[in-house]
């Protein structure tokens, strides 16, 4: 991580959104949009520039589920485990993805930062169950076999 570059980008976000406490979430969202997670190196710099305690920033970053403190893969796969998807067998899809990528419930990102696999409570696509997303694009009526084919396609695309 190039800290100088990170600080420069943060300065741009602070110019855009402001340095007031009310701007913190927007600034954190911009940082995460850029890096796909919130680098820990950003916290002390943000605290100093926004005149906040680092603990306040960390509290916001860990309170909201959409923020991540860990690097995510190029392809973020979210497997729905809501009621409709669960009943229509989303668990075997998740298991197959984890097996293919060497992941687990604890290790959600591949070492090469190509894939991150997460479960979500609901994607809001119940009529398409079982569903999953890749970088927010919805894939409907998934099966373990379709998931493996999609992985193959994503690898070729990369």
TORBA-900539 format. One line per field, with one value per residue (C-alpha): residue number from 1; residue in three letters; chain; x, y, z. Coordinates in nm, 2 decimals. Example, Ala and Ser with C-alpha at 12.3 -4.5 7.8 and 13.67 -1.06 7.14 Angstrom:
TORBA-900539
nr	c(1, 2);
rest	c(Ala, Ser);
kette	c(A, A);
X	c(1.23, 1.37);
Y	c(-0.45, -0.11);
Z	c(0.78, 0.71);
This chain:
TORBA-900539
nr	c(1, 2, 3, 4, 5, 6, 7, 8, 9, 10, 11, 12, 13, 14, 15, 16, 17, 18, 19, 20, 21, 22, 23, 24, 25, 26, 27, 28, 29, 30, 31, 32, 33, 34, 35, 36, 37, 38, 39, 40, 41, 42, 43, 44, 45, 46, 47, 48, 49, 50, 51, 52, 53, 54, 55, 56, 57, 58, 59, 60, 61, 62, 63, 64, 65, 66, 67, 68, 69, 70, 71, 72, 73, 74, 75, 76, 77, 78, 79, 80, 81, 82, 83, 84, 85, 86, 87, 88, 89, 90, 91, 92, 93, 94, 95, 96, 97, 98, 99, 100, 101, 102, 103, 104, 105, 106, 107, 108, 109, 110, 111, 112, 113, 114, 115, 116, 117, 118, 119, 120, 121, 122, 123, 124, 125, 126, 127, 128, 129, 130, 131, 132, 133, 134, 135, 136, 137, 138, 139, 140, 141, 142, 143, 144, 145, 146, 147, 148, 149, 150, 151, 152, 153, 154, 155, 156, 157, 158);
rest	c(Unk, Unk, Unk, Unk, Unk, Unk, Unk, Unk, Unk, Unk, Unk, Unk, Unk, Unk, Unk, Unk, Unk, Unk, Unk, Unk, Unk, Unk, Unk, Unk, Unk, Unk, Unk, Unk, Unk, Unk, Unk, Unk, Unk, Unk, Unk, Unk, Unk, Unk, Unk, Unk, Unk, Unk, Unk, Unk, Unk, Unk, Unk, Unk, Unk, Unk, Unk, Unk, Unk, Unk, Unk, Unk, Unk, Unk, Unk, Unk, Unk, Unk, Unk, Unk, Unk, Unk, Unk, Unk, Unk, Unk, Unk, Unk, Unk, Unk, Unk, Unk, Unk, Unk, Unk, Unk, Unk, Unk, Unk, Unk, Unk, Unk, Unk, Unk, Unk, Unk, Unk, Unk, Unk, Unk, Unk, Unk, Unk, Unk, Unk, Unk, Unk, Unk, Unk, Unk, Unk, Unk, Unk, Unk, Unk, Unk, Unk, Unk, Unk, Unk, Unk, Unk, Unk, Unk, Unk, Unk, Unk, Unk, Unk, Unk, Unk, Unk, Unk, Unk, Unk, Unk, Unk, Unk, Unk, Unk, Unk, Unk, Unk, Unk, Unk, Unk, Unk, Unk, Unk, Unk, Unk, Unk, Unk, Unk, Unk, Unk, Unk, Unk, Unk, Unk, Unk, Unk, Unk, Unk);
kette	c(A, A, A, A, A, A, A, A, A, A, A, A, A, A, A, A, A, A, A, A, A, A, A, A, A, A, A, A, A, A, A, A, A, A, A, A, A, A, A, A, A, A, A, A, A, A, A, A, A, A, A, A, A, A, A, A, A, A, A, A, A, A, A, A, A, A, A, A, A, A, A, A, A, A, A, A, A, A, A, A, A, A, A, A, A, A, A, A, A, A, A, A, A, A, A, A, A, A, A, A, A, A, A, A, A, A, A, A, A, A, A, A, A, A, A, A, A, A, A, A, A, A, A, A, A, A, A, A, A, A, A, A, A, A, A, A, A, A, A, A, A, A, A, A, A, A, A, A, A, A, A, A, A, A, A, A, A, A);
X	c(0.00, 0.14, 0.06, 0.15, -0.10, -0.36, -0.33, -0.35, -0.67, -0.81, -0.74, -0.94, -1.24, -1.21, -1.22, -1.53, -1.72, -1.58, -1.39, -1.68, -1.78, -2.11, -1.89, -1.72, -1.94, -1.92, -1.54, -1.52, -1.74, -1.52, -1.21, -1.37, -1.49, -1.13, -0.96, -1.25, -1.18, -1.07, -0.70, -0.59, -0.34, -0.63, -0.75, -0.48, -0.46, -0.84, -0.85, -0.59, -0.75, -1.11, -1.02, -1.17, -1.05, -0.93, -1.16, -1.46, -1.36, -1.30, -1.64, -1.82, -1.62, -1.70, -2.06, -2.18, -2.18, -2.10, -1.75, -1.47, -1.13, -0.99, -0.89, -1.15, -1.10, -1.14, -1.47, -1.69, -1.93, -2.23, -2.44, -2.79, -2.89, -3.23, -3.53, -3.63, -3.27, -3.19, -3.50, -3.40, -3.06, -2.82, -2.59, -2.45, -2.36, -2.17, -2.00, -1.89, -1.76, -1.55, -1.42, -1.33, -1.15, -1.00, -1.20, -1.40, -1.63, -1.32, -1.11, -1.33, -1.07, -0.83, -0.46, -0.43, -0.71, -0.91, -1.22, -1.41, -1.70, -1.96, -2.30, -2.57, -2.91, -3.10, -3.03, -3.39, -3.41, -3.64, -3.82, -3.48, -3.38, -3.13, -2.94, -2.60, -2.42, -2.07, -1.98, -2.35, -2.46, -2.74, -2.72, -3.05, -3.15, -2.80, -2.67, -2.33, -2.24, -2.35, -2.14, -1.83, -1.89, -1.92, -1.59, -1.43, -1.57, -1.44, -1.10, -1.08, -1.21, -0.93);
Y	c(0.00, 0.33, 0.55, 0.88, 0.79, 0.69, 1.02, 1.21, 1.03, 1.10, 1.47, 1.47, 1.30, 1.55, 1.84, 1.68, 1.58, 1.81, 1.76, 1.77, 1.46, 1.44, 1.37, 1.06, 0.79, 0.95, 0.97, 0.61, 0.50, 0.68, 0.51, 0.17, 0.23, 0.30, 0.02, -0.24, -0.22, 0.04, 0.03, 0.06, 0.32, 0.55, 0.57, 0.78, 1.02, 1.06, 1.12, 1.39, 1.56, 1.54, 1.62, 1.30, 1.02, 0.72, 0.51, 0.70, 0.62, 0.26, 0.25, 0.37, 0.14, -0.17, -0.08, -0.08, -0.42, -0.27, -0.16, -0.40, -0.38, -0.67, -0.66, -0.82, -1.00, -0.86, -1.05, -1.03, -1.32, -1.29, -1.61, -1.55, -1.75, -1.59, -1.81, -1.85, -1.92, -2.15, -2.36, -2.38, -2.52, -2.22, -2.40, -2.65, -2.36, -2.19, -2.52, -2.58, -2.23, -2.26, -2.60, -2.48, -2.17, -2.33, -2.10, -2.15, -1.95, -1.79, -1.75, -1.56, -1.43, -1.62, -1.55, -1.40, -1.15, -1.27, -1.39, -1.31, -1.53, -1.41, -1.51, -1.25, -1.27, -1.16, -1.02, -0.91, -1.15, -1.41, -1.49, -1.58, -1.82, -1.95, -1.64, -1.49, -1.18, -1.12, -0.75, -0.67, -0.84, -1.09, -1.46, -1.64, -2.01, -2.11, -2.46, -2.57, -2.66, -2.32, -2.16, -2.35, -2.26, -1.89, -1.92, -2.06, -1.78, -1.52, -1.67, -1.66, -1.30, -1.20);
Z	c(0.00, -0.11, 0.20, 0.02, -0.26, 0.00, 0.18, -0.15, -0.24, 0.11, 0.07, -0.25, -0.07, 0.21, -0.04, -0.20, 0.11, 0.38, 0.70, 0.94, 1.14, 0.94, 0.63, 0.77, 0.62, 0.27, 0.30, 0.42, 0.13, -0.12, 0.02, 0.01, -0.34, -0.44, -0.26, -0.21, 0.17, 0.43, 0.47, 0.83, 0.72, 0.65, 1.01, 1.18, 0.88, 0.87, 1.25, 1.22, 0.92, 1.05, 1.41, 1.53, 1.75, 1.56, 1.78, 1.64, 1.29, 1.37, 1.55, 1.24, 1.01, 1.22, 1.29, 0.93, 0.76, 0.42, 0.54, 0.53, 0.70, 0.50, 0.13, -0.10, -0.42, -0.77, -0.78, -0.48, -0.48, -0.25, -0.20, -0.07, 0.23, 0.29, 0.34, -0.03, -0.14, 0.15, 0.09, -0.28, -0.18, -0.17, 0.09, -0.16, -0.40, -0.12, -0.03, -0.39, -0.43, -0.12, -0.22, -0.57, -0.43, -0.12, 0.11, 0.43, 0.66, 0.82, 0.51, 0.26, 0.01, -0.21, -0.16, -0.51, -0.42, -0.72, -0.54, -0.22, -0.12, 0.13, 0.25, 0.28, 0.46, 0.15, -0.19, -0.25, -0.54, -0.39, -0.71, -0.87, -0.59, -0.54, -0.63, -0.60, -0.71, -0.86, -0.81, -0.77, -1.09, -1.00, -1.12, -1.09, -1.04, -0.95, -0.90, -0.78, -1.14, -1.27, -1.00, -1.11, -1.47, -1.37, -1.18, -1.50, -1.71, -1.45, -1.45, -1.83, -1.82, -1.58);
